[in-house]
Amino acid sequence: MKESEIMSKDGMVRSVREIVVPGELLDSGKLKPGNGTYVADGKIFASQLGIKSTKSNYVNVIPLGGRYIPVTGDNVIGKVIDIGPSNWLIDINSPYPAPLHVNEVPWRVEFGDTARYLNVGDTILAKVLMVDETKRVQVTMKDQGLRKLQGGQIVDISHSKVPRVIGKSGSMIQLIKSHTNCRIFVGQNGRIWLDGDIENIVVAIRAIRMIDEDAQTMRLTERVKEYLESVMKPSQ
């Protein structure tokens, strides 16, 4: 499916990036294979449904859906779903459980005293510490900026849309922050935490939903900026 035009929900005609299906030819030898691709007979093919992306001489396929698969080093927003005497079990929006050991938190936790620091339902900003070949996952909170998240609102989007929400060099998320004056943390697992005035949070969430729904369309940054400027002034 080559780049084409679609009629969006608001009645506007928009350009759409090229969507490819598994087995579709991406390149005949000029580029290098990236994520979401495989090579056969010297040619590069798509291994999954997604959006074709070419960057730094690599051709990639950005997935359109599916569950988040943890990658070492990813920052994620997790929810505590169970507690043990020396660890917590964290839901990171993945098929795989993610334990957080007491040695991987910024507090000195005595054996059996875990509920004093994190309880079921608490939300944390964490990092994927390790993923082994059997998909066993470990997360950590022992890094700069990682913390327990107090209050605020959580928005869930497709993890494949996270790069569009962040934007090139952080441009998109900074655009939303500057107009809404909200504190925003974006997890690679498709969870976004926002805090600020409730009216501003609503505007920020609407902008994020716009990106989530129209991530494959062109001129998205301009349209998000137009929306933000139409409802509120940038913070001084």
Secondary structure as GFF3:
##gff-version 3
##sequence-region A 1 236
A	DSSP	beta_strand	4	7	.	.	.	ID=ss1
A	DSSP	beta_strand	13	16	.	.	.	ID=ss2
A	DSSP	beta_strand	19	20	.	.	.	ID=ss3
A	DSSP	beta_strand	25	27	.	.	.	ID=ss4
A	DSSP	beta_strand	32	33	.	.	.	ID=ss5
A	DSSP	beta_strand	37	40	.	.	.	ID=ss6
A	DSSP	beta_strand	43	46	.	.	.	ID=ss7
A	DSSP	beta_strand	50	55	.	.	.	ID=ss8
A	DSSP	beta_strand	58	63	.	.	.	ID=ss9
A	DSSP	beta_strand	75	83	.	.	.	ID=ss10
A	DSSP	beta_strand	87	91	.	.	.	ID=ss11
A	DSSP	beta_strand	98	101	.	.	.	ID=ss12
A	DSSP	three_ten_helix	102	104	.	.	.	ID=ss13
A	DSSP	three_ten_helix	114	116	.	.	.	ID=ss14
A	DSSP	beta_strand	123	131	.	.	.	ID=ss15
A	DSSP	beta_strand	137	140	.	.	.	ID=ss16
A	DSSP	beta_strand	147	149	.	.	.	ID=ss17
A	DSSP	beta_strand	153	156	.	.	.	ID=ss18
A	DSSP	three_ten_helix	159	161	.	.	.	ID=ss19
A	DSSP	alpha_helix	162	166	.	.	.	ID=ss20
A	DSSP	three_ten_helix	168	170	.	.	.	ID=ss21
A	DSSP	alpha_helix	171	180	.	.	.	ID=ss22
A	DSSP	beta_strand	183	186	.	.	.	ID=ss23
A	DSSP	beta_strand	191	195	.	.	.	ID=ss24
A	DSSP	alpha_helix	198	213	.	.	.	ID=ss25
A	DSSP	alpha_helix	220	231	.	.	.	ID=ss26
###
